Amino acid sequence: MRCTNQVTRILLEQSIHFCKLKLERYKEHIEKYKYQRPAQLEMESKLKDNPGVCEIQEDFCADYEIDDFKMINLIIVLIYWDPESKQLEHRFLDHYSRGAVNRENINDDSKRGKANRFLQKAVWV
């Protein structure tokens, strides 16, 4: 079927363009995962032989409040060998935030910031 409406055609072409961009990002993600996951599992397997060593991972996730505002969750994951349970432990520490906001918006709960290095520093300090 052929699109004869010029406005519809332009909108469809834009949508196709954005879909292609998103597809490229997913391909990059899959490529990284292909190499990162095996390396990660290898590092975890060595923790049993290195008591007292802890691997730390950071991961940003996003949740939405009931009013549809985006809340940022910086998850810190501690991975270590527990000699008492004789198991590899994964401890998840959630840090919810509205993000790093500009000074002029610090007291305005309706403003949302970014998941950036400033937010990471605030969590770690």
N, C-alpha and C positions, 0 to 999 in steps of 0.2 A: 504494500500500500504506500502510496506516495503522499507526502505532506505538501499541500498547495498553499496553505496559509503562511505568509512570510514571517509573521510574529511567532507563530507556533514553531516554525522551522528553526528560527534563531534560538528560541528557548530550548528546544530539543538538542541543538548543537552544543549549547552551553552545558546542558546536563551531561551530554556524552563526554565533553571535555573534562568536567569535574570527576566523572566516574573513572575515566582513564587515569587521571592524576591519583585518585584514591587507590586504584588497582596497582599502580607503580609503588605506592607507599607500602601496600600489603606485600608485594613481591620483595621489597627491601627487608621488611620485617621477617618474612619467611627465610630469606637468605641469612640474616643475622642469627635467627633462632637455630638454623641448621648447624651452625658452628658454636654458638654460645652455650646451648643446652648440654652437649656432650662435655665441653670444658667445665661447665658448672658441676656436673655430676662427678667428674673426676676430682675436682677440688673437694667436694663434699666427702668422697670416699677416703680421702687422706686425713680427714679430721679425727677419725678413730685412733690413728697412730700419733696424733699430736694433741694430747689433752691440754686444755687451757687455751687453745687457739679457737678463736671465734671468727666466723665469716659474717660480714655485715652487708646486707643488700638494702638498697633504697628503691622504692617504687611509688610513682604518683598514680593515684586513681581519682576518679571524680564521682561524687554522689550528688544528688539533687534534693534540696529541702522541699517541703510540701508546697512552698510558694514558688517553686521552680528555680530557685537560686542555686547556682553551682557551688558545692562545697568541695574543697580540695582535701584529699587524704594522702598525706605522706606516710607511707608504711615503711617502717624499719623492720627488717627481718634479721634476727640473730640466729645463726646456724652453728651448732657446736655439738661435740660428743659429750654426753652425760655419762660419767664413769659409774654412777650409782645405778641408773636404769639400763646402762649398756646399750643405749640407743642414740641415734642422731636426733637432736632436738631442733625444732623450728619454733622460735618465739616471735610472735607478731606484735608490733607496737604501732598503734594507729595514732596519728596526729591530725585531727580535723582542723581546718582553717578556712577562712574566706579568702586566703591568699595574701600575698604581699601587696599592700595598697599604698598609694601615695599619701604623704603626710596630710594633705588637705582633706582626705577622705577617711582618715583613721577612726573618726567617731561616727561615721555614717554607715550604719549596718546594711544599707541598701546597695552599697558599692562592693564590688568584688575585685580582688587582685589577681595576681598571677602565681603559678607554681614555678618559682624561679630560685636562684641561688640565695636570695634574701630570706625566703621562706625556709629553705634548707638550713641556713645558718641559725635562724631563730629556733628551729627544732633541736639542732645539735647543741646549742649553747644552753 
